[in-house]
C-alpha cells in the first residue's frame, strides 16, 4: 500500500475535484478526497453568508442620577458618584455636580465625555461674562445660557441630562429642568438620569404634595437633605447605575455646603 506521502503525491484533479487514484484491473477509478477546506481561504464579510449589522455610536450612557429641590431660601442638588458602562462599573467616585458660581450648581448625568465638554463651555462663557460685565452671572442668567448652549448643539446634541439649582436675585431657591436641546422651565424640583423614574413620583408626593389632602408644610433644608438621602437609597435598590455614594450640595446666600452619604456598593 502506498504511504500517505506517496498518496498525496499522486493526487490529481478530475472535473474540478481532488481525487485519489485507485489501482485496479478494471480501469482507473478514483475516490474524491479533500485535505483542505476551501472555505478556510474565504473571508465572511457579512454580506452573503452571515449578514450582521455594523454600527458606531459616538455616545455612551454612563448612568447616574441627579436630583434638585428648591426651598424658600435654599436649593439642594444631589447626585450619585457611580460611573458605569453597560454592566461594568468604571469608577465609584466621580462627581456629577459642578459649581458654576458661588450660588449656582449644575448636575449632569449621561455621557461623561459630553458632560465634561459642556462644563468646559459653560465655564468659559461664565468667565467671559464676568470679565465683560465685572460681575458674576446670576442663576436665571446661567439657566438661560445653559439653554442656549444646548440649543446651539441641537443637530448633534450633548448626551447630557441636566438640572440646574441655585439662588436667584431675591434670595429664593431656583431649580431648572432641561431637555437635551435646551428647552427648560423653573420647577419646584427636577431629576434626571437613570434613576429619574424612581425619584419623580416620590418627589411629587413629599415635595409638591400632588393628590394629597393634608397641608403642605414648608420644609427646612435639613429635612429636605434627609428626604434626598432616602430617595437615593430607594433609587439605588432598583437602578444598577445608581450607587456607591451621593453628593449633596446645599446652596444658600452664604454659599455652598457639601456633604456625602454612602450608598450600597453592589
N, C-alpha and C positions, 0 to 999 in steps of 0.2 A: 504494500500500500504506500502510495506516495506520502511523504511527510507534509506537514502543514505548510512549510515554506515552499515546497515544490508545488503544492496545490495552488498557493497564491500566485506563484509564477505562471501557472497555466491558466489563470483567469482570462476570459476573453468576452467581448461584448457581442451579444446576439439580440437583434431587434430592440436595441436601446436598453437591454437588461444585462446585468453582470451575471455570467453563468460559469459554472464549474464543469469542465468536460468529464464524462464518464466513459472509460474504455469498455467497449462491448463488441461481441462478434456480430451483432445485429445492426450495426450502424454506429453513429456517434451522437447519442442523445446527450442532453445537458440538463443540469438541475440549477435553476436560478438561486443564487445566494447573495447575501449582502453583508459586507464587513463594515459598512459605513451608512449612517443615517443621513439621507440627503437634506433633511430639514435642519441638520446641525449647522449647515453653512448659510441658512436663510435667517434673516432678521425680521421678527414680527414688529412691524411699525404700527401696529394697532389700527390698520386700515381695512384689511380683508379677513384676517384670521381671528383676531380677538380685539374688536374695537373697544376703546375706553376713552373717557373724556380727559383732556388735559386742560388744566386751568391754573391761573395765578391770581392771587388776591393781594393787593398792596396793604390790606388791613389785617389786623389780628385782634380778636377780642380778648383782652387781658383781665376781664372780670372786675369785681369790686362794686361797692355800694356807697352812695353818698346820701346824706340827709341834712336838710337845713330847716330851722324853725325860727320864726320871728316873734319877739315879745314887745312889751310896751317900751322898754328902754334897753333892749339887748337883742342879739341874734346869736343863734347857736348853729354851728355847722360841724358835721362829723363824717368820717369815712373810715372804712377798714383799711388794713395795711397789707392785705394779701395780693400778690401779683401772680396770675395764673395764665396758662395757655393750654387749652383743652383740658386734659386730666392731669396736667403737670403743674405743680406749684413751683414757680420760678424764684419767688422771694417771699418772705414773711414780714418784711419791714420796709415797705415802700409807701411813702405818703401820697395821698390823693388830694391833699389840701395845699393851697398855695396862696400866701398873703400877697395881695396886690398893693394894698396900702395899710396903714395902721388901723383902719376901720373897715376893711373890705377883704373878704377871703373867697377864693374860687375853689370849688370842689368838682373834680372831673373823674369819671370812670370811662372805660373803653379801651382804645388802643394806646398803649404807653407812649409810643413814639409821636403820635399825633397830639397827645396831651402835652408832652414836653415842648413840641413846636408851638402849640397855641400859647402856652405860658410865656415862651420867649417873645412872641409877637406882642402880647399884651404888656409885658414888662417894658419893651422898647417904646411902645406907644405911650404908656403912662409916664415914662421918663421924658419923652419929648414934650408931652403936655406940661409937665412940671417945669421944664426949662423955659417953655414959651410963655406960660402964664404965671410963673413964680408962685405956684401953689399946687398942692396935691389934688388929684381928681376926686370928686365926690362919688359916693356909692351909686346914685342914679346915673351919673355920667359914665361911670365904669360899666354899668349894666348896658347902657346904650352902645358903648364902644365894643363890648363883647358881642352884642347882637350884630353890629356892623361887620366885625371881623369874621364872624361865622358866615354871614351872608355873602361876603366877597368870595368865599370858597364854596359857594353853593353847587358849582359844577363838579367839584372834586372835594367833597366836604371833609372837614376834620372828623375822624371817627371818635368823637368825644361827647359824652353826655354830661352836661354842665348844670350846676346850681351855683348861684352867687348869693352871698349873705354879707350883711354889713349894717352900718348905722347911717341913716340919712342926715340931712342938714338940720332936722328938727330933733335929732337925738332918738328917733324911733327905730326899732329893728326893721330891716328890709330884707326880703328874700325874693329872688327872681328865678323863674323856671324857664328853661330853654329847650327848643328842639335842635335838630342837627344843623339847620341852616339859618339860625339866628332869630326866629320868632320867639318872643319872650313876653312874660307878664309877671307882675308883682303878686305874690300869693302868700298866705299865712305860713305855708310850709311847702317844701318840694323834696323829692327824692329822685335819684337816677341810678342807673347801673343794673347789675344782675339781680339785686335784691329789691328792686323798686316795687314789684308787685306784692311783696310781703309787708313793706313799710307803709305804703299809702293807705290801705284800709285801716291800719292801726292808728295812723295819724288822723284820719277822718273821724275816728271815734274819740280819741283822747285829746286832740288839739282843737279841732273845729266843731266837735260835738254834733256832727251831722246825724239826723234822725234820732236825736236824743231829746228827752223832755226835761231833764234836770238842768239846773243852772250851770252855765259855762263860766267857771271861776277863772280869773286871771292867774296864771301860774308864774311862780318865781323862776329865775334861771336855774337855781339848784334843783327844783322839781323837774324841770324840763331835761336837765342833764341825766337824771335818773330814768326818765322815760326813754331817752335816747339809748342808754345802756341796755335797757330791757328790749328795745326794738332791735338792736343789733344782735343780741343773744337769740332772739326769735328768728331773725333772718338767717343767722349762721346755722341754725338747726335744719333749714330746708334748702339753703343755697350753698353749693360746694365752693363757689367762688368768693364767698364772704367768710372771713375768719381771721384768726391769729390775734388781732388787736383792733381797737377802734380809737382813732384820734378824735378828740372833741375840742373845738375852739369856741370859747365864749367871748363874744365881741361886745364891748360896751364903749362909751365915750372915753373911758380911761385907757382903752387899748384892747389887746387880745390876750386872754388867758388860755393856756394849753394844758390838757391832761390826757392820759392814756388809760384805757381799760382793756384788760386781757379778755380775749375770746377763746373758744375752743380751737385747737390747732390741727384737728383732723378733717 
